[in-house]
Amino acid sequence: MGQNSPQEPVSPDIAALSFEDALAELEVIVRRLEEGSIKLDEAISAYERGTYLKRHCEAKLQNAQLRVEKIILGTDGRPVGTEPLDPE
């Protein structure tokens, strides 16, 4: 037996999701897979979508981390600028 259907490319709807929406959908997928209440074909499709959602969330987090900056205070305690926040 060959492939039943061609591999689905990364869906443009995932790219349009916010981090929060993608994470919420990923949590639903994980819950459904852990329950074991879905058919094998559905589980495989859900797993694949979950993989894309995970990558999307990781990319969003990495982008956010690059944008986080530390506020630099002057001697008088007032903000004078920003610099990249050191990763821990």
C-alpha beads as a LAMMPS data file, in Angstrom:
LAMMPS data file: protein, C-alpha beads

88 atoms
87 bonds

1 atom types
1 bond types

-500.0 500.0 xlo xhi
-500.0 500.0 ylo yhi
-500.0 500.0 zlo zhi

Masses

1 110.0

Atoms # bond

1 1 1 0.000 0.000 0.000
2 1 1 1.263 3.440 -0.906
3 1 1 0.456 6.803 0.493
4 1 1 -3.235 7.478 0.923
5 1 1 -2.886 11.199 0.304
6 1 1 -0.068 13.575 -0.498
7 1 1 1.708 15.194 2.427
8 1 1 -0.008 18.400 3.405
9 1 1 2.318 21.403 3.135
10 1 1 2.567 23.839 6.020
11 1 1 -0.815 25.465 6.071
12 1 1 -0.933 29.226 5.594
13 1 1 -3.560 29.379 8.329
14 1 1 -0.907 28.329 10.853
15 1 1 1.386 31.178 9.803
16 1 1 -1.455 33.626 10.445
17 1 1 -2.083 32.368 13.996
18 1 1 -0.979 34.316 17.032
19 1 1 1.235 32.522 19.530
20 1 1 -1.674 32.184 21.952
21 1 1 -4.045 30.727 19.342
22 1 1 -1.430 28.288 18.031
23 1 1 -0.581 27.154 21.561
24 1 1 -4.266 26.673 22.427
25 1 1 -4.793 24.535 19.325
26 1 1 -1.643 22.552 20.088
27 1 1 -2.909 21.885 23.620
28 1 1 -6.214 20.577 22.218
29 1 1 -4.339 18.267 19.840
30 1 1 -2.127 16.943 22.637
31 1 1 -5.157 16.314 24.847
32 1 1 -6.959 14.422 22.045
33 1 1 -3.876 12.309 21.326
34 1 1 -3.351 11.525 25.014
35 1 1 -6.981 10.452 25.395
36 1 1 -6.555 7.974 22.543
37 1 1 -10.127 8.555 21.429
38 1 1 -9.409 9.359 17.778
39 1 1 -8.827 7.014 14.855
40 1 1 -5.309 6.289 13.657
41 1 1 -5.545 8.385 10.470
42 1 1 -6.929 11.325 12.442
43 1 1 -4.197 10.885 15.054
44 1 1 -1.487 10.994 12.390
45 1 1 -2.972 14.133 10.823
46 1 1 -3.342 15.744 14.243
47 1 1 0.265 14.841 15.104
48 1 1 1.522 16.399 11.858
49 1 1 -0.467 19.589 12.452
50 1 1 0.785 19.643 16.030
51 1 1 4.360 19.483 14.758
52 1 1 3.756 22.524 12.537
53 1 1 2.044 24.365 15.393
54 1 1 4.985 23.600 17.708
55 1 1 7.464 24.982 15.174
56 1 1 5.304 28.072 14.715
57 1 1 5.159 28.651 18.479
58 1 1 8.922 28.187 18.811
59 1 1 9.544 30.699 16.013
60 1 1 7.185 33.217 17.640
61 1 1 8.973 32.810 20.983
62 1 1 12.396 33.192 19.400
63 1 1 11.270 36.344 17.607
64 1 1 9.853 37.753 20.844
65 1 1 13.077 36.968 22.689
66 1 1 15.076 38.908 20.117
67 1 1 12.800 41.912 20.589
68 1 1 12.967 42.019 24.383
69 1 1 15.246 44.772 25.560
70 1 1 16.522 45.937 28.892
71 1 1 15.881 49.553 29.854
72 1 1 19.039 51.463 30.761
73 1 1 18.677 53.935 33.608
74 1 1 20.780 57.054 33.957
75 1 1 22.450 58.184 37.180
76 1 1 19.279 60.059 38.086
77 1 1 17.195 56.876 37.752
78 1 1 15.451 57.965 34.559
79 1 1 15.395 55.796 31.421
80 1 1 18.069 56.843 28.914
81 1 1 17.896 54.027 26.387
82 1 1 17.708 50.301 25.848
83 1 1 20.047 47.416 25.124
84 1 1 19.446 43.758 24.254
85 1 1 18.482 41.673 27.250
86 1 1 21.135 39.070 28.025
87 1 1 19.786 35.519 27.703
88 1 1 20.121 33.474 30.873

Bonds

1 1 1 2
2 1 2 3
3 1 3 4
4 1 4 5
5 1 5 6
6 1 6 7
7 1 7 8
8 1 8 9
9 1 9 10
10 1 10 11
11 1 11 12
12 1 12 13
13 1 13 14
14 1 14 15
15 1 15 16
16 1 16 17
17 1 17 18
18 1 18 19
19 1 19 20
20 1 20 21
21 1 21 22
22 1 22 23
23 1 23 24
24 1 24 25
25 1 25 26
26 1 26 27
27 1 27 28
28 1 28 29
29 1 29 30
30 1 30 31
31 1 31 32
32 1 32 33
33 1 33 34
34 1 34 35
35 1 35 36
36 1 36 37
37 1 37 38
38 1 38 39
39 1 39 40
40 1 40 41
41 1 41 42
42 1 42 43
43 1 43 44
44 1 44 45
45 1 45 46
46 1 46 47
47 1 47 48
48 1 48 49
49 1 49 50
50 1 50 51
51 1 51 52
52 1 52 53
53 1 53 54
54 1 54 55
55 1 55 56
56 1 56 57
57 1 57 58
58 1 58 59
59 1 59 60
60 1 60 61
61 1 61 62
62 1 62 63
63 1 63 64
64 1 64 65
65 1 65 66
66 1 66 67
67 1 67 68
68 1 68 69
69 1 69 70
70 1 70 71
71 1 71 72
72 1 72 73
73 1 73 74
74 1 74 75
75 1 75 76
76 1 76 77
77 1 77 78
78 1 78 79
79 1 79 80
80 1 80 81
81 1 81 82
82 1 82 83
83 1 83 84
84 1 84 85
85 1 85 86
86 1 86 87
87 1 87 88
